[in-house]
Amino acid sequence: MKNILARTSIGISELKSNPSAAIHRADGPVAILNRNTPVAYLVPAAHWEAICERLDDAELADLIRSRAGETPVSTQLDDL
């Protein structure tokens, strides 16, 4: 049996019958189950936006770390 990574879950049949109720009931991620196995997660828009921001921040942090040893080059704005 797989772990369910959400505090709330809903069967796929229940989701099909009333998707807007599942969305409004969600106070965070909702696991969508098919035969008691998670097949998808329904994530509120605000949570998804926060996840995307954190991923962008992590990518920028990796880029900064990869360039930490580079020698800076002096330039003027007009040269660009």
N, C-alpha and C positions, 0 to 999 in steps of 0.2 A: 504494500500500500504506500502511495506517495504522500509526502507531507503536504498539508494545505497551508499555504503561506498567506492566509487572510483570516481575520476574525469572523467574517461572515461568509456563508456559502449559499448557493442556490442551485437547484437542479436545472438542467438545460430545458426540460419541458416547462417548468414554471417560468423561466426566463422568456421562452417563446410565447407563452400565453399572455404575459403582461410585462414587457421589457421596461416600460416607464416606471412601474412600481419598484422594480429591482434597482433602477438608477436612483430614484428618490429615497429609497430605503438605505442606500449605501452610505455609510459613515467612514469611508475608506475603501480599500480594495475588497472586492467580492469574488470569491472563487466560483467559477462555473463548473458544475460537476456533471459528468456523464457516467452513470453506473458507479457512483461514489468515488470517481477518479477525477481530479482536476484536469480540465481540458483547456481552460482559458481563465483570465482574470479580467474583471471589469474594474477599471480604475477611474475615479472621478477626475474631471479635467484639471482641477487645481493641483491634485497630486501628480498627474502626468507632467504638467508644466514644471513642477518642482523637481521631478526626477530628471527631466531633460536639462534643466539648469545645472543640476549637480554633475551630470555627465559632461556637459560643456566645460564646467569648472575643472573637472578631473583631467580632461584632455588638454586644457590650457596649462594646468600644473605640470603635466608630463612634458609638454613642449618647453616650458620654462626650465625644468630640470635638465632636459637634454641639451639646452643651450647655455647652461650655467658656466661651462668651462671655456666658452668662446671669448676671443679678444674683441672688445668693443671697437667700432670704427667711428671716428669722428666725421660728421657730415653737416652740411648746411641744408636748410629746408629748400632753398632755391636750386640746389643740386639734384633734388629728387624730381 
